[in-house]
Amino acid sequence: MGRGIPYHLLQRLDQLLQQLSWAVENALSQSISIIEHNNQGLAYKVIASSYCVVTSQADINAYTLHLLAVERSWSERDIRTIVVARMIAEQLMHIGECATSIARSTLHMPFTFQDGERFRPCALNLQRTVSEQSMVRNLLALGHEVHLFLQKTVRVVIEDNYALAAYLRHEDDVVNARYRMVSNDLVTALTPPCAFEALKDDAHFLERAIYLLNIAHVLERIADHCKHINERVIMLHNHQYVVVTELR
């Protein structure tokens, strides 16, 4: 990310960003797997790994401040590179927080039946198009869409890939469309008469549906953070000014 900064200093900055990017991408991948396979042990692992994400972001903050403090002759391009790296690290940390939030939601989700099915297959609306299982399938499809978006965004960060960043700039529109579909089904399930029908068989259905809706919202937020990362890379390559107030 840059040309004027000495190679060994730039290499260290890139290494720190790569470590944070991979940790965050792995946390999201595991969080989606928890929903799919109900692996509570993996949920605790994701929550424990959040410390590594926060620590990595703090290391980048400290290193970028060190770079700005020890050298007074950085070019404008150098300063933009350092500040944008710090901004990207902050967005990645937020994605890590979102992955942890998903893991916590899966641990709190209540189940009352012991027949091997975690989500009920019976229809919840008169058109018989919405069931708890169909909502979870759509939620997983959203999760995989967001995970793919993050994987591509990590490529942007690691490769400093301006062309890919420009291509991905509006990728969150696709995610938003799928999010609206998922959230609409969940809101439908939370309102009468669907909610009344579901509660006849499962007293904890509404609580589960609220957690699922929260997970969908968190996934949509991750897409927003990915968009912001790509915008920062585009800003760097277009020689646009960095908003200094974002540097804390």
ABEGO torsion letter per residue (X at the ends): XEAABBAAAAAAAAAAAAAAAAAAAAAAAAAAAAAAAGBAAAAAAAAAAAAAAAAAAAAAAAAAAAAAAABAABBAAAAAAAAAAAAAAAAAAAAAAAAAAAAAAAAABBBABAAGBABBABBABAAGABBAAAAAAAAAAAAAAAAAAAAAAAAAAAAGBAAAAAAAAAAAAAAAAAAAAAAAAAAAAABOAAAAAAAAABAAAAAAAAAAAAAAAAAAAAAAAAAAAAAAAAAAAAGBBBBAAABX
